[in-house]
């Protein structure tokens, strides 16, 4: 659809012998949008998006002028805008349920009298299968082949379904398993920085050039911000709406400028930098805001380093962590094999739009700024439970000892060790039982991976070996990594220390670490040991990495290798030796740490343009396993009612053309009382399924043996499993279960009232549903932080939760709740369920919905206690925009879209 072009922005750009149409910010500035050249680079991308998509309805002349006013208000005034991403990126954990929803929508639109082809992506969609490989086999040359075999055995049905989707839907491509992590494939191949498409403008067919933008169904979509591509994570339901042509409704954000100065010291990695940035920004508070990096420190940062920092935007809480286009961007595009004519277009477009970071240029206007001198960054880890809990390398050991006493209540346990059955070693608190080079954050960065290989080489030269209780693994983010590690000769040293290739995908970081050896697992659980993992990932939430491992630390790949050699987290690697050489002399980390110049030489010689081009030449073809997957060919999917992986969800059962009026929530029971920082992992776990859990019982009843449970992440196409897994994390604490001593046990349990019977949260929800009682959930601050996991909202809705009342929400989860028709509400400052002295046996009525809900309306909760007393509390409805209000009125985004498409 052509723009109304109110600001005469549509112009011609000639690059070489080709002409492009584009929406010029400079022309718009001259035609009334004064000062927009001073906007942050990220907001220039947003402004161009509005100019290009001005339709008089979702984007008006006034809404464009609103963004220009940002220079005065700096995002402090809430102003709604509509953003249309150029494309959508998905991984298979979130992609399978998204395709399930699209398939169900095809059935539903047919039932309403429409045609199945009405449900079809209108923007390009890429789904990368990267979250299903599990580290079952490790430490052997056969590990990769065996894990691939197991992956296809477990996931054949899911893969057949995705292959069906690839043929059934237009604009939908699937990158097969074993290629790499979606974010790294996006960085190395899919992302283009400037996108093009053919379009009709003023009656002529033209080639339109515009910034590459996207949303992704994984929170770490932000990694592509390092390539100056504006994108962020959304829930699957929002992504589906974007695919179907709906704009993303958002408030014009505050933009925090993060100034980087100086240059890093010898021995400091991009991982150390990103952990420092994460800690600083979490302390600052940037939830729902853009972060944009600027300053002369960028001159000393590789593109891969920038991508490392951008990747962890969810960990520091921002919507995005944006880096503008500059010469390093162009150099990376050239090195990674992008076409020469595309690179020429990107440079010309960026200069024409004022989107190129130039030396000596005036800094943009920001809402606020903070500064970091890169020379002040020191080697660091983050743990044992939060990505922002950074400690310097020298402090990690003592911090663990302190946590052992305070957090884990094992003050006298550090020196105690216990024998392992049929092994010649013993185990104690703080022993590292998992050391994993994994995840998109760091395996996209050649400097830290080459550094790990060189450290392994140096360690072997000094006679060091990995401790025998450490489960080691290497899961690169793309095949490019495996190629340069092999060609450089460094993989053999990693192999010698047990870091054999186990797969290409998101493994340990997503909870796909696989089981520990049985004897080690038995010892840990028999003696309640606080075992540790060290991983080069971005997530270390409790209960995520492995059910046997309570203390989890994020670290650079070289430090992952170092801790595998040391075998314990309770050590100061700056002073204590990693081990001893053949002569008995101590070997320290500083003895084997590679020099920056050596790392840079290896990267220059081994990471080449030809390597990228050869690796990605047939990216969509897959291996013989993928080519052997047979899939049906039809417009609508043939659901199998006996399937335990892919089922037709109940979201559209009985859907009418007109939605029911919104009603007040009356006499609701409290399903759970949660504390602060409940993550989407707590709400909807991705890892192993316990046989005794409601989900495990359902699978057993349907003929699945526990050995074949797979995990929650791979079962996301089955609502029966996922609703039973909601609030089922082994580490979640529901304070309804608090005992007389003030202690709250872990696990997904609650009390059913009025009787107070203890049962699983799922069973209680089903009983309340049978009794006709609506449900609410109470929580503390930052409810729903972590992954962009739409099942955390879908599961709540299917359990009958009408509202979630918290002190604050993380951005994506709040949006997901609205998208599923669940009302997010926040307490007034300084209040919470604790100040109301709730125990969970109360009933809750929420007034003000029926009388006319509006965005950010203040509602009133009336709480009735068992003794007959009542309390009231004002609550802010976190439906932030008019579009969100329409979604909520319709029971969610998908019913809204269906009603728009139905004849």
Phi, psi and omega in degrees: 000130182287146178287151174291339171056047183298335185254020177050044186270342184288116186228174178252136177238122179256125179232112185063235180257017182240146178246141179231149167267143177208162181259105192280123175291326179294320178295319179296323178296319179291337183259021172129341180271070188296135172085000187292346175294344178268359178297153170304151182302322181296323179283337172297323177296317179295317180298315177302320180299319179290316179301318184287334185249021179296114182238000181081356180239286179284329175234116181248169175302323181293321180291329175293316177297329176302316181292326177295330178289351180305326182299332177271319187267337178056036176082002182285335178266132183285112180230126185278136174226162180243123185247132179243105180291152180289333185200174180230139178241137179225152165251171192287329178301314179268337182288320180301309178296331177294317178291325173303315180297317179297320178296318178294324178295325176298316177299317184292320181291327174296318179297332179271005176098007180263189179250149184300325184291351172300330181265100185200137179301134178261350174236158180299137179233128174242127176246122181253120180277104188218357187252008189255347180283135182242144180277075174279310179259140182204160173073015178222159177295340182271359187301314184298310183298319181292319180294325177296316179301314180295323179301314181288326176300317184282329194243016182304318181294319178297319182290324174298320180295317179293325176294323173301313180300322181297325180272333185279327185253141172282160176060029185228115180243148178241125172269118191293165176302154176082008180268315180157179178283142187306320184290324179284322174298322177297315181293316187275339188219308189288318183294140184237353181069312170236128184258156176224153172202158177274135184209157176267120177230123180054040176080003181243148175273119184230164172260119185263132177249137182200162183298140173290121177225158180198163161238153182225153180272031173218134186298336182274015169309332182301346179306326183290346174303334178296338178261018180064028174256119182281120180195158180205171181275142174225168173288161180302326181291321175293320179297320179297319178297319178297319177301323185270015172093005179277137176287154173274117180277128182210162174269138177306120192277158161290148178237117179267119177276128180248106184272125177252129179233164174071198182221149182289154178280165176303135175087358179264133184253170175298330178296315177301320180294313184292327176293325176292315178299317180300315180297317181296316184285327174297319179295322180293318182092094184232021180299130180079004182249157168277145168242133179232132184264138181211177179106165185288349174298335177297335180294342181252016183241128175288164176299321180296323176296319178297318180296325177299316180290318180296323182306319188269021175306320177299328180288327174268001168093358185277159173294320179206164174230091197265138173241129181285167176291135171208191184296329177294324176301311181296321180296319179293318178300320179292313182296325184274008168093012176293156184293145182298321181291329176291320179295320177297319178297316182300315181294315181295318181296315182298319180292319181295328185266356186070029180256006179263125176286116183247145177299134177082357181289153179293140179293147175295169173275133178236161174296317180200165180223159166216162191229143174225127171275117183301335180291345181271353182285136180238158175307136190213161167229166174230131180170180009267001185225344188227140178296333181274356182274069184281142170224143176295155183307322181292337186261352188300313183298313181292326178294323177294316179301319178294316179295325179302322181279318188271313184275322185259357175057043179230060188299324185258015190264353191299319185276355183279133180229152187226136181294150178252129185306128177063021178234160182264012180234167176237173183230150176213177178302138177086357178293136179277112181256350174225127172231110190232122168271105193207164168085153183297330186305312188250333182284000171272353191250105184301328185295320181281332178284317173299320177300319178295319179295319179292322177295320177298317177301313182293324179295317180295321178299333178265004175084016180276152178225154174293141177295143189291345180268004184266126173273112186257148178201153174231113179236087183294159179279348176199164178293338177302318181299312180300324181293313184285332175292321180290313184293330179281348182085003184276337182298326182297327178287321175297319177301318182297335177263008177093000181271058176286155175299127179247345181161166174251104181166181181274103187256269187300321185297331181264000182099008179267038181287345182075169183287150169286158174308137188307320183293323178291315177301318181297316180295316180301313184284327180294328184246011179049050182283143172269085179280162185237154168236150172233121185221151182267043184254200181237355183232129177223030180298149182298140180081000186269310189291310182197138182296341180271353189244119183264329184252118186233133187234134175269136184205164175291155178307319177299323179287331173301315178297318181299316181288334173294325178288319181287322177082000180212149175271343183275061185210149174258100184289351176277345183231328185263148183286151173288329182176198182229148180278184185297337179269002179087005180279142180292144176242121183259160179303320181296337180289333187243000181288127183286151179284150179302322182294323179291318178300314182297323179295316178298316181297315181299319185279331190255331185262098192237162178300315180299325180298315179294316184295319179293320184291321185263010183299325182230052190296332184265001184280318180078174180272188183295331177297311182294318180296337180274354180285123179260135184228149177292161178234108182195159179288322176247154186273140176273092184295143176253113183292347178263358183293144174252004179246317187231114180228153178288115185287158186270014188298332188248010179297125178072017181296128178257163181295329180246135180287157176287151177297149177289136179241156173297156176267115190242128174064037182287144173270154181267117181280326182201152171240108184252158177270203181282156171054045170284117185273167174294339172294321176296318185285317183220088185297153179253349189270215189292154180253122179281140182298328183275355181283162176305320179294318178297318179297319179297317180296318179298318178298336180257023169083015180262123178286148180308326179296340182252015180299331190062236184205168181301320183302320182277350179263013186290351173275003183238105182295333180297319177288315189289325178290330176286336178274353182293130184061029184254009179300139183293344182254359182289146179238116176259114188284358167298334182272004182300135182268183185293342178269003179083011181263140180243122180288160177271155177115158187278065181246159174207180174247135176267124182252152021274353186282333180085015181293136180276133178200174177294154179300321178299311182298321179296318180298319179294322179292316177300320179298318178296331180275356179080019182265124171291163185234149170229157176237135174253148180208173179264221184276152175056044179293130176086022177285164182109216187294154178278071192259101184294337179293340175294331175269319179299316181297318178300316180298316181292336176281351180097013179286121180269330183210147171243125185246114187225168174287324175197161181238149163286149189305307189293317184292323176302314180297319180297320179300313177301318181297341176253011177079018177259133187275117173273131182229143177239145177289159170294151181309132177085001179240164179185181180295335178290320179291338175276356179060042179283145177244342180110352179263010180273169169243152188231131172239132181247115183265157172105357179280314185294327186284358179123088180285136176230162179303133176057038177283143175274122179251174179232130174260131174251121186248125181255127181265158182302333181277004178095351179282162179224156172224154175239153180214130174287141181226139178266123177287116182271044163267107197270338186224166178294324177297317178298323178298319177296319178300313183296318179300330181270001182084013178134170182297314188293316174299325178299311181297318179301316181294329177290327185270340182293144181290000000 
